[in-house]
Amino acid sequence: MSASGLSGTEKKVAFSLASVFGLRMMGLFMIMPVFALYGQHLEGFSPLWVGIAIGAYGLTQAVLQIPMGILSDRIGRKPVIMGGLLVFALGSVVAAMADSIYGVVAGRALQGMGAIAAAVLALAADLSRDEQRTKVMAIIGMCIGFSFALSLLVGPVVAQHLGLSGLFAMTAGLALLGIVIVQLLVPNPVTHAPKGDTLAAPARIVQMLKNPQLIRLDAGIFILHLVLTAVFVALPLDLVDAGFAKEEHWMLYFPAFIGAFFLMVPLIIIGVKRKNAKGMFQVALVILLVALGMMAAFSHSLVGLSVAVVLFFTGFNYLEASLPSLIAKFCPVGEKGTAMGVYSTSQFLGAFCGGLIGGGAYQWLGATGVFIAGMILMAIWLILSLGMQNPVLLKSYTLAANVEGTDQAKTMAMELSKLAGVAEAIVVLEEKVAYLKVDEHFDLRQARAVLGSVN
């Protein structure tokens, strides 16, 4: 076993599924920095329809995200993932062949119907041990961030040489490559991970929406991706107006994204050392407010826009990285799958609304109107964050439980709750697992003793 604790199989699972997720996300993201610039030849082109085309995938993703995850529990993860990638490739072909913006919108909506996020994460959970699952998920998360950065580089370069049709054709190829990876490199699971960790339970969704801490985070990811999508309706056109040739936009986006990644590191370090995640969260929101304000104020200044882009990505990177971990900290024990399902749905809905609002605002108010709208939304999020609790640093465990009846499950849960360091404990008879949230005083051996010899 390596120092990381991951077995050879778990490493293979983590990096192969991260590649699949990354290839698919690149296919979605590559259009963002280029469509407003390279789609002007399409019939029906207007800023409003540009925004709808960029964000159309978010609506179908939001609608199908949870149902596709549930379907994967019934017919298997791999069939759902490969079927979703095939639908994504088909949507890419439809968009590539379109000669009107309406055809591109249809293709993008079809791309979104290949909603595989829940199934991919559930498969990763099925193929990893409880104690290593967080590391596997972290690798997949980092790959998603890297795919976004890479799309800012690759999208403008591909569009310059192959045009929009070539870019969409490339996304179809990436989806087909993902199918090959799933088929040849990802092992077949023999068991399902506990549902509470991986998949949304429809009956619990209303409960998640009533949780004041979770609803703040769900509203936050909605606003974050709304603003991101809206900004990329207006920003490319603003850069051209400021004298920055569209063929060279990658020379700003990619270095800015990478530089912003390093700039966010101090926020993470300070938040951990001072145990003040809430404070750093609010600092990131203020950074985004400043960035959007600079975009509005310096719309014709290349220097001003460049600084604004670096600041925007700094705040975005920090929030995008920290929100999922905050969801895990605030969600009730054993409900991570449902909490993440609501969170992901909010994220995709934000992307759709961002395209709609960004395109409409640009058409009627210009780029400055888009950035001011973004500032208003960020200010609302900042106000919402005032009621956010500073999360307690707790670890989550999912342990097998040697339990045979309801009374025994209740007794086990009571005994686990009495152990030192246990903040929350629940034993689920149907899944024969115990979900725990614990602090640094927790002794895993004591918990295993309570749960029986199955661990």
C-alpha positions, 0 to 999 in steps of 0.5 A, a space after each residue: 500500500 502506498 503512503 497515500 493509502 489508496 490501493 492500486 485499484 482505487 488509484 485506477 478508479 480515481 484517475 480513470 473516472 476523473 478523466 471521464 468526468 474531466 473530458 465531459 466537463 471540458 466538452 461543456 466548458 470549451 464553448 463558454 469563452 468563444 461562443 459569443 465571438 465565433 457564433 455570430 454567423 449563425 442564423 438568429 444570433 443575438 446576445 440573448 440566444 448566446 446566453 441561452 446556448 451557453 447555459 442550455 445544458 444546465 436545465 436538462 442537467 438539473 432535471 435529470 441529475 437525480 433521476 439518472 443517479 437513481 436509475 444507475 442504482 437499478 440498472 448499473 452505473 456503467 450502462 448509465 454512464 456510457 449511455 449518458 456519454 453517448 447522448 452527450 456525443 449525439 448532442 455535440 454532433 447536433 450542435 456541430 451540424 447546426 447552421 442556426 443558433 436554435 440548433 446549437 441550443 437544441 444540441 446543448 440541451 441534448 448534451 445536458 441530458 447525458 447527466 452522469 455526474 451522480 452515477 460517476 460519483 456513485 461508481 467511484 464510491 462503489 469501488 473505494 473503501 470507506 476510509 479512502 473514499 474522500 481521497 478518491 472524490 478529491 482527485 475527481 474534484 481536482 480534475 474537474 477544476 483542471 478541466 475548466 482551466 484547460 478548456 479556457 486554453 483549448 476552447 479559443 485555440 480550437 475555435 480559431 483553427 476549426 471554428 465552432 463546428 470543429 469545437 463541437 465535433 471535438 467534444 463528441 470525440 471526447 465523449 466517445 473517448 470517455 466511453 472507451 475509458 469506462 469500458 476498458 479501464 474502470 473495474 466492474 463493481 460487485 457491491 454498491 456503496 451505502 446510498 446515504 453517501 452517494 445517491 439522493 433520496 427523493 423523499 429527503 429532498 424537502 428536508 434538505 431544502 428546510 435546512 437553513 445552513 444547506 439552503 444558503 450553500 445551495 443558493 450560493 452555488 446557484 448564484 456562483 454558476 449563474 454569475 460565471 455563465 453570465 460573465 462569459 456572455 459579456 466578457 469575451 465581447 468586452 475584451 474584443 472592444 478593449 483591443 484584445 484579438 479573439 484569437 489571443 484570449 486564451 493568453 489571458 484566461 489560462 494564466 489568470 486561472 492558474 495564477 488565481 489558483 495560487 492566490 486562493 491558497 492563502 485564503 485556505 491556509 488562513 481559514 484552516 489555521 484560524 478555524 474561520 472558514 466563514 470569514 474566508 468565505 466572505 472574503 472570497 465573496 468580496 473579491 468577486 464583488 470587486 472583480 465584477 465592479 472592475 469589469 463594469 468600471 473598466 470595460 474598455 481598459 485591457 489592463 483593468 479587465 485583466 486584473 478583474 479576471 484574475 480577481 474573479 477566478 481567485 474568488 471563484 476558485 476558492 468558493 468552488 473548492 470550498 462549497 462541496 466540503 461545507 455541504 458535507 460538514 453541514 448535512 445531517 449524518 447519512 444524508 450526504 447523497 441527498 444533500 449533494 444531489 440538491 447542491 448539484 441540481 442548484 449548480 446546473 440550474 444556476 448555469 441555465 439561469 446565468 445564460 438566460 439572464 446574462 444574454 438578456 442583460 447584455 442585449 438590453 443593458 450592455 456588458 456593464 448591465 451584466 456585471 452590475 447584475 452580477 454584483 447585485 447577486 453577489 451582494 445578496 449572497 454576502 448578506 445570506 452568508 451573515 447567518 452562516 455558522 462557522 463549521 466545526 471540523 468533523 470527519 465522516 465515517 461510514 462503517 459496516 454494522 452487524 445489525 439484525 433488527 430495529 431494536 439492535 440498530 437503535 441500541 447501537 446508535 445510542 452506544 455510538 453516540 456515547 463514545 468520546 468524539 462522536 458528534 452524530 451517529 445513525 445506524 441504518 438497518 436496511 443498509 447495515 451501515 453506521 454513519 458517524 460524524 466525529 472529532 479528533 477524540 474519536 477512537 475508531 476501534 471503539 466504534 468497530 467494537 460496538 458495531 460487531 466483527 464485520 469491520 
